[in-house]
């Protein structure tokens, strides 16, 4: 775990889990690196009650400036840089999510799906709805950066 990464009290991180610089894991989130490896990239955040797990055949890799929303499940997949995984979304084994994409709230991304960069993905089962505009793609990094700042504030609060 990088010294600038932060796990809030009440989050659970066990096993082979690598947290890069300025990444954060929030209340009730569970990262279980018991069967393989979980990598959380720089400045990524795993929000409240999200679950990140894996399979013996597939590790879970989360890139830089990724937001995994409240209650999402990310399982044995690869998420590239600057991706938003919406609240309650489920991403299953062997999925690859391309950079600068949004997986909408409550989407179900089924086994082995390959999502190209810059995609808006919605529904259950999830489908690519359209390419994201440049403004929408830029918002993804901005949202992740806001959690970097929030984590710094919370760290100071807990130091008191």
N, C-alpha and C positions, 0 to 999 in steps of 0.2 A: 504494500500500500504506500503510495506516495505521501510524504508528510503533509502536503497541502490538501489531500483528499479528506473528506469528512463524512463520517457515519453518525447520524443523529442517534441519541439514546432511543431505544425501542426498535431500531432496525436490526435485522439479522443478516450477517455476512459470515458464511462458513465455507471451509474447504479451500480449493484452489481458485481464489478470486484475486485478480489484479485490478486495483483502482489507480488510474493515472492522475496526474496533477489536476487539482481543482475540481475533481469529480465529487459528486455527493450522492448519498443514499439517505432517503427520508423515512419518516415515521411509518412503522409497520411493514416496510419493504423487506423482502426476503431474497437474498442472492445465495443459491445453494450450489457451490462448486464441488459437489461430492463425487460425481462420476467422471468429470472431465473439467476443463478450464473455462472460467468466465473472465473476459477482459472487458473492462469499462474504460473507454478512451478519455483523453483530456477534456475537462470542462463539460462532461456529460452528467446528467442527473437522472436518478431513479426515484420517482416520486412515491408518495404515500401509498402503501398497500400494493405496490407492484411486485410481481414475482419474476425473477430471472433464474432459469434452470437450464439444464442441458441433458444430453444423452451420451452414452459411452461412445457412440459413433460421431457425434457432432458437438463440438464446443459451442459456446455462445460468445460472439464478438460484437461489441458495441463500439462504434467509432467515436470520433471527436465531435463535440457540440451536439450531442444527441439528447433529446428529452424523451424519457419513457414516462408517460402520464400516469396519473393515479389509477390504481387497480388494473393496470395492463399486465399481460402475461407474455413474456418473451422466452421462447423455449428452443434451444439447440439451433440457433440461426445466426446469420451474419447481417448486421446493420451497419451500413457505411456512414460516413461523416454527414453531419447536419441533417438529421432525420428527426421528425416529430412522430412519436408513437402515441396516438390519442388515448384518452382515458378509456379504460375497459377494453381496449383492443387486445386481440390474441394473435400472436405470431408463432406458427408451429415449426416443426423440425425441417431443416434443410432449406429454409427460406433465405433468400438474399434480397435485401432492400437496398436499392441504389441511393447514392448521395442526394441530398437536398430534396427528399421526398417527404410526404405527409401520409401517415396511415391514420385514417379518421377514427373517431371515438367508436367503440364497439365493433370495429371491423374484425373479421375472422380471416386471417391470411393462411390459406391451407398449405399442407405439406408440399415442399419442393418448389413453391412459387418463386419466380425470379422477377423482381420489380425493377424496371429501368430507372436511371437517375431522373430526378425532377418530376416525379409522378404524384398525383393525388389519387389515393387508394381508399375506397369506401365500400361498405356493405358487408353482408354475411351470406354467402362467401364473398370475400373482398374482390373487387374488380378495379382495374385502372380506369378512372373516370376521365382524366384529362391531364395534359402537362401543366405543371405549376408555372405561374408567371414569375418573372425575375423578382418582383417585389415579394411575392409569397415565399420564394426560396430564401430571400434575404431575411425574412421574418424568423425563420427557423433558428438561425444562429443567434439572433437577438433574444429570442425566448430562452435559449440555453444560457446565454451570458447573464440574463436576469437571475437565473438560479445560482450562478457563480457568486454574484453579489449577495444574494439572499443567504447563501451558506456562510459567507464571511460574517454577516450580521449575526446569524444564529450562533456561530462559534464564539463570538464576543459575548453574547448573552450567557452562554453556558459557562464561560470562564469566571463569571461573577460568583 
